[in-house]
């Protein structure tokens, strides 16, 4: 499968959300439209898609707070998984973060998602001895 990596554009929203839903990334408490709008308005160059024949087949949303970079919503269409799209998206996101002066990238993986943890391990990501806590403000 041939694909092109590029920066997300607002007209990609519906295809992006459909992909996220297909691979199980969306959750009822996180409106994907809002997530997209907030990420794109903050760091538009850090939101990437993989496109093949006019279809979005992969995504990664990145962020940088000046201290650490973060990866979110890494997805590859089921028909495109195992073809290097996820690896290419992560590499491009890392390059863009590095260009901003970012020295460490972090991400969160849902407990029990061993396949995804193994994917990131192969890319050099290591488990951290930390607890993630959160508080909803909405």
C-alpha positions, 0 to 999 in steps of 0.5 A: 500500500502506498501512502503519503504522510502530511499535516492534518487539514480540517476537511479530514475530520470526518474520515479521521473520526471514522478511523478512530471509531473503527479501531476503537480509540474513541470514548463517550466522554471525549468528543473527538470533534473537540479533541481535533479542534483543540489539538489543531488550534494549538499545534497544527503542524503536530497533527499528522495523517497518512493518506492513500488514494484519497482516504485517511488510513492513519493518524497521530496527534502530537503535542508539546508543553515545552517540557515533554512531547506527547503522542495521542490517537495513533491509528492505522486502518485495519487493512493498513496495519503491519505495513509501516504506517504507524511506525512512519507516523511516529517517526515523523511526529518525533522529528517534528517534536525534536525540531521544537526542542523536545527531548522526551516523548511520552504517551499513554496506553490503556491497561491490557493493550499488550499489542500496542505496548509491544508496538511501542517497545519495538520503537524504543519506548520503555515503560515508566515507573509512574502512576497516571492520575487525572481529573475531569474538569468538564 
